[in-house]
Amino acid sequence: MLRHRRFLAPVAVAAVLALAAVGLVLRGGMAGTAAAAVGAPMAGTAGCGKAPALSSGTQTIQSSGQTRSYILRLPANYDQNHPYRLIFGFHWVGGTANDVDSGGSDGYVWSYYGLRALSDAAGAGTIFVAPQGINNGWANSNGQDVTFVDDMISRFESGLCIDTTEIFSAGFSYGGSMTYALACARPNVFRAVAVYSGANLSGCSGGTQPVAYIGLHGEEDTTLPIADGRALRDTLVRNNGCTPQNPPEPAVGSYTHIATAYSGCKPGYPVVWAAFDSGHTPAPVDGSTQGSGTGAVTWTKGVVWNFFAQFQSNSSPTATPTGTPTATPSGTPTGMAGAIVGTGSGRCVDVPGGSQTGGTQVQLWDCNGQSNQQWTYTAAGELRVYGSDCLDANGQGTTNGTKAIIWPCNGQSNQHWSVNSNGTITGVQSGLCLDATGAGTANGTLVQLWACNGGSNQQWRIG
């Protein structure tokens, strides 16, 4: 279990408070977050091309007349010629930088709220930093914690190769409040932020400029009520020019979550709200009645990683992992449009009921020519429906039975497909075939990913 059980005791909460005085919905699951991928030219720092002046481990720095500390973690095989993404991870009240860096009792899989392991798995190349708060908190008195972050970034940019277009922050509880303060005060520094169960406790100097934002909050949070998280969210909804709404939230007692991507946001500034039926925790688990989940299996790490990963520079700072192509395979025909018809069934790949809800699993249905059966195969290897939604391997799954769903196009490899000359459609990320479940041919047969076997339920034509 996590070491976060005490998060904010009632007395600590009182102290903290005294210091502070029409979207797309995913129900359950862990598919990529909504919002188009946003690339920006990579912007390297003065530390690029030089031997690193800093190394992994605990470091100290002078800031606002005090000696402050942080834990720095460089990626394995750090390359001084490649600008790296930088992610800050802020601890909760009473927590420590080591708790964030180590992952607590869950270890590596929960290091930096699970983002470190997912970055490593993606071959993304990320520098992580876990700052230590004064008295294990983030009061940000007179803006000193924001200044602390400024001083760390200045040091990193001079001593390491940082991509300044990819600086992010994530934090839980008081750490979420500090992350929100950075979104307010440094909107031109942080590309996106993730606030787990936060509130306006560390201030909001400025607070009028857009920043890509994902907020996650429990409906049964008695430490920092969900209304606090909604207030933070609504500030960014306004700043980012999103269409206001009251996004759906799961029923109490359902022990599930619903993630909603707001529509109408300024290009490059999405807002996602993930409400869950649980208490004050950064690691809820669907179906669990416990007030705190486990970092090993929580859905939050995948949702936040996907949200951050969509903001990729136009030139990747690291090489693409072997065996994970991101472009359309050579010779694959593109520009095809129309229905995807199953050879074995004669039925079309269909979005049930014409739904435009992210996470909807596609099915087989009698071909009818309607928009929920019209797909376009793009030069990027996407299969698009409704113009902006893509066929997606749910949760970036690569195992048999992974659901084939629709999700707003985001450029990630789980939305890239090869349309092959033998009639199969294979996922670029997984290598698995688009498959009619159980070799079914009837209306309503669900579509999934499965190991390619040559069966007619894995044969398709487009047009």
Helices and strands as residue ranges (DSSP letters): H 10-20, E 24-27, E 57-63, E 66-73, E 84-90, H 97-102, G 104-110, H 115-122, E 126-131, G 141-143, H 144-159, E 162-172, H 174-185, E 192-196, E 212-218, H 226-239, E 257-261, E 271-276, H 300-309, E 337-338, E 340-342, E 348-350, G 352-354, E 363-365, G 371-373, E 375-377, E 383-385, E 389-393, G 394-396, E 404-408, G 413-415, E 417-419, E 425-427, E 433-436, G 437-439, E 447-450, G 456-458, E 460-462
